[in-house]
Every structure is written in structure tokens, then in C-alpha cells.
């Protein structure tokens, strides 16, 4: 801008000089005096001398001044041209640098080990070990170096195609959603975590991503992991723990503060992942708990807090009748293949069955209950990932009031073994893959 102003002023002066040139022939000309005054006040000092010299000397003086000004204008134009050329060169250099950075980024694109499948079905045999790109956390996400992952029955259902065409969103698909590990990078808007924090997180259960060396998780679904809790214990908590907690509180409407001590509940498949947490949480809430499981797990379920335990293979177990002849205010139904009529005989007038493994048949039963105005309810439930709920469970675990029952741990390079065992359907507690 300064250069432009200077150029304009110089050109103005040049015009004035050219106007002055004829005036030098007019001795003591008033116009000559005024034009010189407008052109530059400093010339007044020499004005008397200029008027006193002959015409030729005056002419030469003005001509010299004109040439001088023309030279300055030319030099200024050259400087402007050089500046423009420099700007163009700088732009070209920036473009080259951007291209080089893109090339370097591609070269430095980090890879990680992962377990994935490339089509529906196939079970454990369809799982493949390979390398994929390390994900980049979005502004509200954290990048976690995985230490332990839990395998859930839901993961197998997604692989089977139970939710197609919605899930999985594409292939290859990296399964599993319950992870524990260490934060290594955070998004630009993450406030509650930093690199080095030990955490537990739940991913989108239908999308997965857990069976990999690194995962990205929403900050809102990530919780600090106290040193008292191991990675394996933490990884087993999210989906199963949230299912148990929400079944009791959100769906059954029970409070776990000890005020519902007069309530009787039944928990089926109590030795499984959800069931084992449900027994502990119910007992923490001072509820009377009746539970079902296989004979080999009866003592385990009692140790978790169950007041009564039924072997589901016996006649009493199959009928779900309480040994103390109590009616159930609520059933947390974690098993499958039990008809409504079996529950109905054992429920109180306003009893509820909270069904985790629901199907189309479940919704038919719900419709029938409504049409017949039955006060007894069948309530299909689905888990809602909630960070605040997960914080409650982690706190209880830190205090020793809740624990993860672990069936078995498997190294990452043998993750398919954990998958196969989950498919068998008889795991006691959680199946964990460790890195």
C-alpha cells in the first residue's frame, strides 16, 4: 500500500515538473513560483537562485529533475514486479510443501494389528488376523491403546447377520465394543482425559472396533479406570454391567439404595455376564434374589449374593418356582427359550419380566398383554450406552461392591478361541482377550 502511495505521489510530481518546464522561460513568473511551491516546499530555498540563472540552466535543471523522477517511477515499477514474482514463487513453494506433506502423511500412515471378518457368518473360523490403519480421533474422541477386550454374545449376532442391512456398516468389520486401555491421543475438544490415563470405554456395540491394538472412543462413553481395577476386569464391565444396571433401574423401576428390600426378583442365567452383575447389583440394593444357573455354578452364584439358587435343569428350576414360595415382583430374564406362561404363574399381580434376549415373538406377547389388559408385563429391553451409568459401576467396583466374573482370558493372537467359546453359550461370566 505504501509503495502504491509513493508511486502515485511520484507521478504527481512528474506531471508538475512537466508543467514547470515552460515556466522557466518566464522570468520572475508568479505561476512558476506557485507550481514549485505546490511541487515541493523544499525547492523554495533554491527558488531565488533558479530565477537568477539563464533560461538554459533552468531548463537543464527541470529536465534533470524530470529524468530523475521518471527513473524513480521505473524503479518502483520494477520493485512492484519483483514483489509480485516473489509472491507467486511463495505460493508455488507452499503448494509443493502441501503435496510433500500429503506424501509424507501417506508414508507415515501407521498400521496396527486387528482381528476382523470380511463377510456374514462363519463364526470363529471366519475371523482373520491382519493389519489395518490406526484410527484418528475426532474432536470429541480419545485414541486408546488397547489392553483388554470383552467378547459379548451381541458381537456374534452382528457377525451372523441378525441386524443386516444396518450392521455391520461394511467389511472388513472389527468386532467387540468393551475395551480397557491407555489414552495415547485426544481430540481437540476433549477436556477430561490426557495421554497416559488408564480408562475403560464402550464403543458402538453394533459397529465394534475393539479387537485391535488401538481404538477410538467417545469422551462421553469413556471413564477413568482406578488402579484397583485391572484391565481385564474393566473390559468385562461395560455392556453386561450396563444391561444389568438399566434392567433393574430403568426398566424394572427399582432403586438400589436399600429402599426396595421388600421386593423379590428372579434372575435367569445368573452365572452369565449380565446375570452375574445383576445378582450383585440386586443384592447391593438389598433385594431378595432368586437365581437360576447350571449345577456347577450354584456356589458361585450364591457367593455373588443370591438368596436362593435353582438348577435350571431340575423340575423346580424349569418351573422357576421360588424355594421359599415367593412371587416375583420382577424377573431379569437373561436366558432364552422360556415361555410366558412359565413366568406368569410366578409373578405378583403387577409383576414384570424384563427380557434381554427378545425376539419378534416377544413383541407378540407384549401385544397380547395389552389387548387383554393384563397387569403383568413383558418388557423387551435394549442397552443404552451411558457414561454416567458406567461411572457408577466403576465406582462400585473400586469400592469392592461389584466384581467381574471372568470365565477365561485369551491372548490376542488366539482371539478366535474366545469367540468360539462364546458361541457355545455356556461361559461363566466374561470372556476376555488380552493384548
DOZAFI-948042 format. One record per residue (C-alpha): x, y, z; residue number from 1. Coordinates in Angstrom, 1 decimal, decimal comma. Layout:
drenba east X north Y up Z resi NUM
...
//
This chain:
drenba east 0,0 north 0,0 up 0,0 resi 1
drenba east 2,9 north 2,4 up 0,9 resi 2
drenba east 4,6 north 1,6 up -2,4 resi 3
drenba east 1,4 north 2,4 up -4,3 resi 4
drenba east 1,0 north 5,7 up -2,5 resi 5
drenba east 4,7 north 6,6 up -3,2 resi 6
drenba east 4,2 north 5,8 up -6,8 resi 7
drenba east 1,1 north 8,0 up -7,1 resi 8
drenba east 2,9 north 10,9 up -5,4 resi 9
drenba east 6,0 north 10,5 up -7,7 resi 10
drenba east 3,8 north 10,5 up -10,8 resi 11
drenba east 2,0 north 13,6 up -9,5 resi 12
drenba east 5,4 north 15,3 up -9,0 resi 13
drenba east 6,4 north 14,3 up -12,5 resi 14
drenba east 3,3 north 15,9 up -14,0 resi 15
drenba east 4,1 north 19,1 up -12,1 resi 16
drenba east 7,6 north 19,2 up -13,3 resi 17
drenba east 6,5 north 18,9 up -16,9 resi 18
drenba east 4,2 north 21,8 up -16,3 resi 19
drenba east 7,1 north 23,7 up -14,8 resi 20
drenba east 9,3 north 23,3 up -17,8 resi 21
drenba east 7,7 north 26,1 up -20,0 resi 22
drenba east 7,5 north 28,3 up -16,9 resi 23
drenba east 11,3 north 28,6 up -16,6 resi 24
drenba east 11,3 north 30,8 up -19,6 resi 25
drenba east 9,2 north 33,3 up -17,8 resi 26
drenba east 11,4 north 35,5 up -15,7 resi 27
drenba east 10,1 north 36,0 up -12,2 resi 28
drenba east 6,9 north 34,3 up -13,2 resi 29
drenba east 4,3 north 34,0 up -10,4 resi 30
drenba east 3,0 north 30,8 up -11,9 resi 31
drenba east 6,5 north 29,3 up -11,8 resi 32
drenba east 6,8 north 30,2 up -8,1 resi 33
drenba east 3,3 north 28,7 up -7,3 resi 34
drenba east 3,9 north 25,5 up -9,2 resi 35
drenba east 7,3 north 25,0 up -7,5 resi 36
drenba east 5,6 north 25,7 up -4,2 resi 37
drenba east 3,0 north 23,0 up -4,8 resi 38
drenba east 5,6 north 20,6 up -6,1 resi 39
drenba east 7,8 north 20,7 up -3,0 resi 40
drenba east 8,3 north 23,3 up -0,3 resi 41
drenba east 12,0 north 22,5 up -0,1 resi 42
drenba east 12,5 north 24,0 up -3,5 resi 43
drenba east 11,7 north 27,5 up -2,2 resi 44
drenba east 15,1 north 27,6 up -0,6 resi 45
drenba east 16,7 north 27,5 up -4,1 resi 46
drenba east 14,0 north 29,4 up -5,9 resi 47
drenba east 15,8 north 32,7 up -5,9 resi 48
drenba east 18,8 north 31,0 up -7,5 resi 49
drenba east 16,8 north 29,3 up -10,2 resi 50
drenba east 15,2 north 32,7 up -11,2 resi 51
drenba east 18,5 north 34,3 up -11,4 resi 52
drenba east 20,1 north 31,8 up -13,8 resi 53
drenba east 19,7 north 31,9 up -17,5 resi 54
drenba east 17,0 north 30,1 up -19,4 resi 55
drenba east 19,2 north 27,2 up -20,5 resi 56
drenba east 20,4 north 26,4 up -16,9 resi 57
drenba east 16,8 north 26,5 up -15,7 resi 58
drenba east 15,7 north 24,2 up -18,4 resi 59
drenba east 18,5 north 21,7 up -17,7 resi 60
drenba east 17,6 north 21,8 up -14,0 resi 61
drenba east 14,0 north 20,9 up -14,7 resi 62
drenba east 14,9 north 18,3 up -17,3 resi 63
drenba east 17,3 north 16,6 up -14,9 resi 64
drenba east 14,5 north 16,6 up -12,3 resi 65
drenba east 12,1 north 15,0 up -14,7 resi 66
drenba east 14,6 north 12,3 up -15,7 resi 67
drenba east 15,2 north 11,7 up -12,0 resi 68
drenba east 11,5 north 11,3 up -11,3 resi 69
drenba east 11,0 north 9,1 up -14,3 resi 70
drenba east 13,9 north 6,9 up -13,2 resi 71
drenba east 12,3 north 6,6 up -9,7 resi 72
drenba east 8,9 north 5,6 up -11,2 resi 73
drenba east 10,6 north 3,0 up -13,4 resi 74
drenba east 12,5 north 1,6 up -10,4 resi 75
drenba east 9,3 north 1,5 up -8,3 resi 76
drenba east 7,5 north -0,5 up -11,1 resi 77
drenba east 10,4 north -2,9 up -11,2 resi 78
drenba east 10,2 north -3,3 up -7,4 resi 79
drenba east 6,5 north -4,0 up -7,6 resi 80
drenba east 7,1 north -6,6 up -10,3 resi 81
drenba east 9,7 north -8,3 up -8,2 resi 82
drenba east 7,3 north -8,3 up -5,2 resi 83
drenba east 4,6 north -10,0 up -7,4 resi 84
drenba east 7,1 north -12,5 up -8,6 resi 85
drenba east 8,2 north -13,3 up -5,1 resi 86
drenba east 4,5 north -13,8 up -4,0 resi 87
drenba east 4,0 north -16,2 up -6,9 resi 88
drenba east 7,1 north -18,1 up -6,0 resi 89
drenba east 6,0 north -18,3 up -2,4 resi 90
drenba east 2,6 north -19,7 up -3,4 resi 91
drenba east 4,3 north -22,3 up -5,6 resi 92
drenba east 6,5 north -23,3 up -2,7 resi 93
drenba east 3,5 north -23,6 up -0,4 resi 94
drenba east 1,8 north -25,9 up -2,9 resi 95
drenba east 4,9 north -28,0 up -3,2 resi 96
drenba east 5,1 north -28,2 up 0,7 resi 97
drenba east 1,5 north -29,3 up 0,9 resi 98
drenba east 2,0 north -32,0 up -1,6 resi 99
drenba east 5,1 north -33,2 up 0,2 resi 100
drenba east 3,3 north -33,2 up 3,5 resi 101
drenba east 0,5 north -35,3 up 1,9 resi 102
drenba east 3,0 north -37,7 up 0,6 resi 103
drenba east 4,8 north -37,9 up 3,9 resi 104
drenba east 1,5 north -38,5 up 5,7 resi 105
drenba east 0,7 north -41,4 up 3,4 resi 106
drenba east 4,2 north -42,8 up 4,0 resi 107
drenba east 3,9 north -42,4 up 7,8 resi 108
drenba east 0,3 north -43,8 up 7,9 resi 109
drenba east 0,5 north -46,1 up 10,9 resi 110
drenba east -0,7 north -49,6 up 10,8 resi 111
drenba east -2,0 north -51,8 up 13,6 resi 112
drenba east -2,8 north -55,4 up 14,2 resi 113
drenba east -6,5 north -56,3 up 14,3 resi 114
drenba east -9,0 north -59,2 up 14,1 resi 115
drenba east -11,8 north -58,9 up 11,6 resi 116
drenba east -14,2 north -60,7 up 9,3 resi 117
drenba east -15,0 north -59,9 up 5,7 resi 118
drenba east -18,5 north -61,4 up 5,3 resi 119
drenba east -21,5 north -62,5 up 7,3 resi 120
drenba east -21,4 north -65,8 up 9,1 resi 121
drenba east -18,6 north -68,2 up 9,6 resi 122
drenba east -18,2 north -68,0 up 13,3 resi 123
drenba east -14,7 north -68,2 up 14,8 resi 124
drenba east -13,3 north -69,8 up 11,6 resi 125
drenba east -14,1 north -66,6 up 9,7 resi 126
drenba east -12,0 north -64,4 up 11,9 resi 127
drenba east -8,8 north -63,1 up 10,3 resi 128
drenba east -5,7 north -61,5 up 11,7 resi 129
drenba east -4,2 north -58,7 up 9,7 resi 130
drenba east -3,1 north -55,0 up 9,6 resi 131
drenba east -5,4 north -52,0 up 9,2 resi 132
drenba east -4,9 north -48,3 up 9,6 resi 133
drenba east -4,7 north -46,8 up 13,1 resi 134
drenba east -7,8 north -44,6 up 13,5 resi 135
drenba east -7,6 north -40,9 up 14,1 resi 136
drenba east -9,7 north -39,5 up 17,0 resi 137
drenba east -12,3 north -36,9 up 16,1 resi 138
drenba east -12,6 north -33,7 up 18,1 resi 139
drenba east -14,7 north -35,4 up 20,9 resi 140
drenba east -12,9 north -38,7 up 20,9 resi 141
drenba east -9,9 north -40,4 up 22,5 resi 142
drenba east -7,4 north -42,8 up 21,0 resi 143
drenba east -6,9 north -45,8 up 23,3 resi 144
drenba east -4,0 north -48,3 up 23,2 resi 145
drenba east -6,0 north -51,5 up 23,9 resi 146
drenba east -5,0 north -53,7 up 26,9 resi 147
drenba east -8,1 north -55,9 up 27,2 resi 148
drenba east -11,4 north -56,5 up 25,3 resi 149
drenba east -14,5 north -58,5 up 26,2 resi 150
drenba east -16,4 north -60,7 up 23,7 resi 151
drenba east -20,2 north -60,4 up 24,0 resi 152
drenba east -23,0 north -62,6 up 22,5 resi 153
drenba east -24,1 north -59,5 up 20,6 resi 154
drenba east -20,8 north -59,5 up 18,7 resi 155
drenba east -21,7 north -62,9 up 17,3 resi 156
drenba east -25,2 north -61,8 up 16,4 resi 157
drenba east -23,8 north -58,9 up 14,3 resi 158
drenba east -21,4 north -61,3 up 12,5 resi 159
drenba east -24,3 north -63,7 up 11,9 resi 160
drenba east -26,2 north -61,0 up 10,1 resi 161
drenba east -29,0 north -60,6 up 12,7 resi 162
drenba east -29,0 north -56,8 up 12,1 resi 163
drenba east -28,4 north -56,7 up 8,3 resi 164
drenba east -28,5 north -54,5 up 6,3 resi 165
drenba east -27,9 north -51,9 up 9,1 resi 166
drenba east -25,0 north -53,6 up 10,7 resi 167
drenba east -22,2 north -54,1 up 10,3 resi 168
drenba east -21,8 north -50,9 up 8,2 resi 169
drenba east -19,2 north -52,5 up 6,0 resi 170
drenba east -16,4 north -55,1 up 5,6 resi 171
drenba east -13,9 north -55,8 up 6,9 resi 172
drenba east -15,5 north -55,5 up 10,3 resi 173
drenba east -13,5 north -55,4 up 13,5 resi 174
drenba east -15,9 north -56,6 up 16,3 resi 175
drenba east -16,2 north -56,0 up 20,0 resi 176
drenba east -17,2 north -52,9 up 21,9 resi 177
drenba east -16,0 north -53,3 up 25,5 resi 178
drenba east -12,4 north -52,1 up 25,9 resi 179
drenba east -9,9 north -51,1 up 28,6 resi 180
drenba east -6,5 north -49,5 up 27,9 resi 181
drenba east -4,5 north -46,3 up 28,0 resi 182
drenba east -5,2 north -43,0 up 26,3 resi 183
drenba east -2,5 north -42,1 up 23,8 resi 184
drenba east -4,1 north -39,2 up 22,0 resi 185
drenba east -7,1 north -36,9 up 22,5 resi 186
drenba east -9,3 north -34,9 up 20,1 resi 187
drenba east -9,2 north -31,1 up 20,1 resi 188
drenba east -12,3 north -30,7 up 22,3 resi 189
drenba east -11,6 north -33,4 up 24,8 resi 190
drenba east -11,3 north -31,9 up 28,3 resi 191
drenba east -11,4 north -34,8 up 30,8 resi 192
drenba east -8,6 north -37,0 up 29,6 resi 193
drenba east -5,0 north -36,8 up 28,7 resi 194
drenba east -2,3 north -39,1 up 27,3 resi 195
drenba east -1,4 north -41,7 up 29,8 resi 196
drenba east -4,8 north -42,0 up 31,5 resi 197
drenba east -6,0 north -45,6 up 32,2 resi 198
drenba east -9,6 north -45,9 up 31,0 resi 199
drenba east -12,5 north -48,2 up 30,3 resi 200
drenba east -14,9 north -47,4 up 27,4 resi 201
drenba east -17,8 north -48,7 up 25,5 resi 202
drenba east -17,9 north -48,4 up 21,7 resi 203
drenba east -21,0 north -48,7 up 19,5 resi 204
drenba east -21,9 north -52,3 up 20,1 resi 205
drenba east -23,2 north -52,8 up 16,6 resi 206
drenba east -20,2 north -51,2 up 14,8 resi 207
drenba east -17,5 north -52,6 up 17,1 resi 208
drenba east -13,8 north -51,8 up 16,6 resi 209
drenba east -12,5 north -53,3 up 19,8 resi 210
drenba east -10,4 north -56,2 up 18,6 resi 211
drenba east -7,5 north -54,0 up 17,5 resi 212
drenba east -4,3 north -52,6 up 19,0 resi 213
drenba east -5,9 north -49,1 up 19,0 resi 214
drenba east -9,5 north -47,9 up 19,2 resi 215
drenba east -11,2 north -44,6 up 19,2 resi 216
drenba east -14,0 north -43,9 up 21,8 resi 217
drenba east -16,3 north -41,0 up 22,6 resi 218
drenba east -15,1 north -39,0 up 25,5 resi 219
drenba east -18,7 north -39,2 up 26,9 resi 220
drenba east -18,5 north -43,0 up 26,9 resi 221
drenba east -15,0 north -43,3 up 28,5 resi 222
drenba east -14,4 north -43,5 up 32,2 resi 223
drenba east -11,2 north -43,2 up 34,2 resi 224
drenba east -10,0 north -46,7 up 35,5 resi 225
drenba east -8,8 north -46,7 up 39,1 resi 226
drenba east -5,6 north -48,6 up 39,8 resi 227
drenba east -7,6 north -51,1 up 41,9 resi 228
drenba east -9,3 north -52,4 up 38,8 resi 229
drenba east -7,3 north -54,5 up 36,3 resi 230
drenba east -7,7 north -54,0 up 32,5 resi 231
drenba east -9,4 north -57,5 up 32,2 resi 232
drenba east -11,9 north -56,7 up 35,0 resi 233
drenba east -12,7 north -53,3 up 33,5 resi 234
drenba east -13,1 north -54,7 up 29,9 resi 235
drenba east -15,7 north -57,1 up 31,2 resi 236
drenba east -17,9 north -54,4 up 32,7 resi 237
drenba east -19,4 north -52,0 up 30,1 resi 238
drenba east -22,1 north -53,8 up 28,1 resi 239
drenba east -23,0 north -56,5 up 30,6 resi 240
drenba east -22,8 north -54,2 up 33,6 resi 241
drenba east -24,9 north -51,5 up 31,9 resi 242
drenba east -27,5 north -54,1 up 30,8 resi 243
drenba east -27,9 north -55,4 up 34,4 resi 244
drenba east -28,0 north -51,9 up 35,9 resi 245
drenba east -30,5 north -50,5 up 33,4 resi 246
drenba east -32,7 north -53,6 up 33,6 resi 247
drenba east -33,0 north -53,1 up 37,4 resi 248
drenba east -33,3 north -49,4 up 37,5 resi 249
drenba east -34,7 north -48,0 up 34,2 resi 250
drenba east -36,9 north -50,9 up 33,2 resi 251
drenba east -37,9 north -52,6 up 36,5 resi 252
drenba east -38,1 north -49,2 up 38,2 resi 253
drenba east -36,2 north -50,4 up 41,3 resi 254
drenba east -34,0 north -48,3 up 43,4 resi 255
drenba east -30,6 north -49,7 up 44,5 resi 256
drenba east -30,4 north -47,6 up 47,7 resi 257
drenba east -31,8 north -50,2 up 50,0 resi 258
drenba east -35,3 north -48,9 up 50,0 resi 259
drenba east -36,7 north -51,8 up 47,9 resi 260
drenba east -35,9 north -54,5 up 50,5 resi 261
drenba east -39,4 north -55,9 up 50,3 resi 262
drenba east -39,1 north -56,7 up 46,6 resi 263
drenba east -38,4 north -60,2 up 45,3 resi 264
drenba east -36,7 north -60,7 up 42,0 resi 265
drenba east -35,7 north -63,6 up 39,8 resi 266
drenba east -32,6 north -63,6 up 37,7 resi 267
drenba east -32,2 north -66,3 up 35,0 resi 268
drenba east -28,8 north -67,4 up 33,6 resi 269
drenba east -27,3 north -65,8 up 36,7 resi 270
drenba east -23,8 north -67,2 up 36,1 resi 271
drenba east -23,5 north -65,4 up 32,7 resi 272
drenba east -22,1 north -62,0 up 32,0 resi 273
drenba east -25,2 north -59,9 up 32,6 resi 274
drenba east -26,7 north -62,3 up 35,2 resi 275
drenba east -23,6 north -62,2 up 37,4 resi 276
drenba east -23,7 north -58,4 up 37,5 resi 277
drenba east -27,5 north -58,4 up 38,1 resi 278
drenba east -27,2 north -60,6 up 41,1 resi 279
drenba east -24,6 north -58,4 up 42,7 resi 280
drenba east -26,4 north -55,2 up 42,0 resi 281
drenba east -29,7 north -56,5 up 43,2 resi 282
drenba east -28,1 north -57,7 up 46,4 resi 283
drenba east -26,4 north -54,3 up 46,8 resi 284
drenba east -29,9 north -52,8 up 46,6 resi 285
drenba east -31,0 north -55,1 up 49,4 resi 286
drenba east -33,5 north -57,0 up 47,2 resi 287
drenba east -34,4 north -60,7 up 47,8 resi 288
drenba east -32,8 north -62,6 up 44,9 resi 289
drenba east -33,7 north -65,9 up 43,4 resi 290
drenba east -31,4 north -67,1 up 40,6 resi 291
drenba east -31,1 north -69,9 up 38,1 resi 292
drenba east -28,0 north -71,4 up 36,7 resi 293
drenba east -26,3 north -74,8 up 36,0 resi 294
drenba east -25,4 north -77,1 up 38,8 resi 295
drenba east -21,7 north -76,4 up 38,5 resi 296
drenba east -22,2 north -72,7 up 39,1 resi 297
drenba east -24,6 north -72,8 up 42,1 resi 298
drenba east -22,0 north -72,0 up 44,7 resi 299
drenba east -20,6 north -69,2 up 42,6 resi 300
drenba east -24,0 north -67,5 up 42,2 resi 301
drenba east -24,6 north -67,9 up 46,0 resi 302
drenba east -21,2 north -66,2 up 46,6 resi 303
drenba east -22,4 north -63,2 up 44,5 resi 304
drenba east -25,3 north -62,7 up 46,8 resi 305
drenba east -28,2 north -64,8 up 45,6 resi 306
drenba east -30,6 north -65,8 up 48,5 resi 307
drenba east -31,9 north -68,8 up 46,5 resi 308
drenba east -30,4 north -70,7 up 43,6 resi 309
drenba east -32,2 north -73,1 up 41,2 resi 310
drenba east -30,6 north -75,6 up 38,9 resi 311
drenba east -32,4 north -74,8 up 35,7 resi 312
drenba east -32,2 north -78,5 up 34,6 resi 313
drenba east -34,2 north -79,7 up 37,6 resi 314
drenba east -38,0 north -79,7 up 37,7 resi 315
drenba east -38,2 north -76,9 up 40,2 resi 316
drenba east -35,6 north -74,9 up 38,2 resi 317
drenba east -37,6 north -75,4 up 34,9 resi 318
drenba east -40,8 north -74,2 up 36,6 resi 319
drenba east -38,9 north -71,2 up 38,1 resi 320
drenba east -40,7 north -71,7 up 41,4 resi 321
drenba east -39,1 north -70,0 up 44,4 resi 322
drenba east -37,9 north -72,4 up 47,1 resi 323
drenba east -39,5 north -70,0 up 49,6 resi 324
drenba east -42,7 north -69,9 up 47,6 resi 325
drenba east -42,3 north -66,2 up 46,9 resi 326
drenba east -43,9 north -64,5 up 43,9 resi 327
drenba east -41,6 north -62,3 up 41,9 resi 328
drenba east -42,1 north -58,6 up 41,5 resi 329
drenba east -39,6 north -58,6 up 38,7 resi 330
drenba east -37,7 north -61,1 up 36,5 resi 331
drenba east -34,4 north -60,1 up 34,9 resi 332
drenba east -34,6 north -62,6 up 32,1 resi 333
drenba east -31,1 north -63,2 up 30,7 resi 334
drenba east -31,7 north -66,7 up 29,3 resi 335
drenba east -33,8 north -67,8 up 26,4 resi 336
drenba east -36,5 north -70,4 up 25,5 resi 337
drenba east -38,7 north -69,8 up 28,4 resi 338
drenba east -42,4 north -69,3 up 27,6 resi 339
drenba east -44,6 north -66,5 up 29,1 resi 340
drenba east -46,8 north -69,0 up 30,9 resi 341
drenba east -43,9 north -70,2 up 33,0 resi 342
drenba east -43,3 north -66,7 up 34,2 resi 343
drenba east -46,9 north -65,7 up 34,6 resi 344
drenba east -47,6 north -68,3 up 37,3 resi 345
drenba east -44,7 north -67,0 up 39,4 resi 346
drenba east -45,3 north -63,2 up 39,1 resi 347
drenba east -47,1 north -60,9 up 41,5 resi 348
drenba east -50,2 north -59,1 up 40,2 resi 349
drenba east -48,1 north -56,2 up 38,8 resi 350
drenba east -45,0 north -58,3 up 38,1 resi 351
drenba east -42,7 north -57,6 up 35,2 resi 352
drenba east -40,4 north -59,7 up 33,0 resi 353
drenba east -37,5 north -57,7 up 31,6 resi 354
drenba east -36,4 north -59,6 up 28,6 resi 355
drenba east -32,8 north -59,1 up 27,3 resi 356
drenba east -32,8 north -61,7 up 24,5 resi 357
drenba east -36,1 north -60,6 up 22,9 resi 358
drenba east -37,4 north -61,6 up 19,5 resi 359
drenba east -40,4 north -61,0 up 17,3 resi 360
drenba east -42,3 north -63,4 up 19,5 resi 361
drenba east -41,6 north -61,2 up 22,5 resi 362
drenba east -43,4 north -58,3 up 20,8 resi 363
drenba east -46,4 north -60,6 up 20,1 resi 364
drenba east -46,6 north -61,4 up 23,8 resi 365
drenba east -46,4 north -57,7 up 24,7 resi 366
drenba east -49,3 north -57,0 up 22,3 resi 367
drenba east -51,4 north -59,8 up 23,9 resi 368
drenba east -50,7 north -58,4 up 27,4 resi 369
drenba east -52,0 north -55,0 up 26,2 resi 370
drenba east -55,1 north -56,4 up 24,4 resi 371
drenba east -56,1 north -58,5 up 27,4 resi 372
drenba east -55,4 north -55,6 up 29,8 resi 373
drenba east -53,1 north -57,8 up 31,8 resi 374
drenba east -51,4 north -56,1 up 34,7 resi 375
drenba east -48,4 north -58,4 up 34,3 resi 376
drenba east -45,9 north -57,1 up 31,8 resi 377
drenba east -43,3 north -58,4 up 29,4 resi 378
drenba east -40,8 north -55,7 up 28,7 resi 379
drenba east -38,2 north -56,1 up 25,9 resi 380
drenba east -35,1 north -54,0 up 26,7 resi 381
drenba east -32,1 north -52,8 up 24,9 resi 382
drenba east -29,0 north -51,3 up 26,5 resi 383
drenba east -28,3 north -47,6 up 26,2 resi 384
drenba east -24,6 north -46,6 up 26,3 resi 385
drenba east -24,4 north -44,0 up 29,1 resi 386
drenba east -21,2 north -42,7 up 30,5 resi 387
drenba east -22,7 north -41,7 up 33,9 resi 388
drenba east -24,1 north -45,2 up 34,4 resi 389
drenba east -20,7 north -46,7 up 33,6 resi 390
drenba east -19,1 north -44,3 up 36,2 resi 391
drenba east -21,5 north -45,6 up 38,8 resi 392
drenba east -20,4 north -49,2 up 38,1 resi 393
drenba east -16,7 north -48,4 up 38,1 resi 394
drenba east -17,1 north -46,6 up 41,5 resi 395
drenba east -18,9 north -49,7 up 42,9 resi 396
drenba east -16,1 north -51,9 up 41,5 resi 397
drenba east -13,4 north -49,7 up 43,0 resi 398
drenba east -15,2 north -49,9 up 46,4 resi 399
drenba east -15,3 north -53,7 up 46,2 resi 400
drenba east -19,1 north -53,9 up 45,9 resi 401
drenba east -19,0 north -55,2 up 42,4 resi 402
drenba east -16,7 north -57,6 up 40,5 resi 403
drenba east -16,3 north -59,0 up 37,1 resi 404
drenba east -16,7 north -62,8 up 36,9 resi 405
drenba east -14,2 north -63,9 up 34,3 resi 406
drenba east -14,6 north -67,2 up 32,6 resi 407
drenba east -11,3 north -67,2 up 30,8 resi 408
drenba east -8,6 north -64,9 up 29,3 resi 409
drenba east -7,2 north -65,4 up 25,8 resi 410
drenba east -4,2 north -63,8 up 24,1 resi 411
drenba east -4,9 north -61,5 up 21,2 resi 412
drenba east -3,3 north -63,9 up 18,7 resi 413
drenba east -5,9 north -66,5 up 19,9 resi 414
drenba east -8,9 north -64,3 up 19,9 resi 415
drenba east -10,9 north -66,8 up 17,8 resi 416
drenba east -10,8 north -69,2 up 20,8 resi 417
drenba east -12,7 north -66,7 up 23,0 resi 418
drenba east -15,1 north -66,2 up 20,0 resi 419
drenba east -15,7 north -70,0 up 19,7 resi 420
drenba east -16,3 north -70,4 up 23,5 resi 421
drenba east -18,9 north -67,5 up 23,4 resi 422
drenba east -20,6 north -69,3 up 20,6 resi 423
drenba east -21,0 north -72,4 up 22,8 resi 424
drenba east -23,2 north -70,3 up 25,1 resi 425
drenba east -22,1 north -71,7 up 28,4 resi 426
drenba east -19,4 north -69,3 up 29,6 resi 427
drenba east -19,4 north -68,5 up 33,3 resi 428
drenba east -19,0 north -64,7 up 33,4 resi 429
drenba east -17,0 north -62,9 up 30,8 resi 430
drenba east -14,6 north -63,9 up 28,0 resi 431
drenba east -11,6 north -61,6 up 27,8 resi 432
drenba east -9,0 north -61,1 up 25,1 resi 433
drenba east -5,7 north -59,6 up 26,3 resi 434
drenba east -3,0 north -57,7 up 24,5 resi 435
//
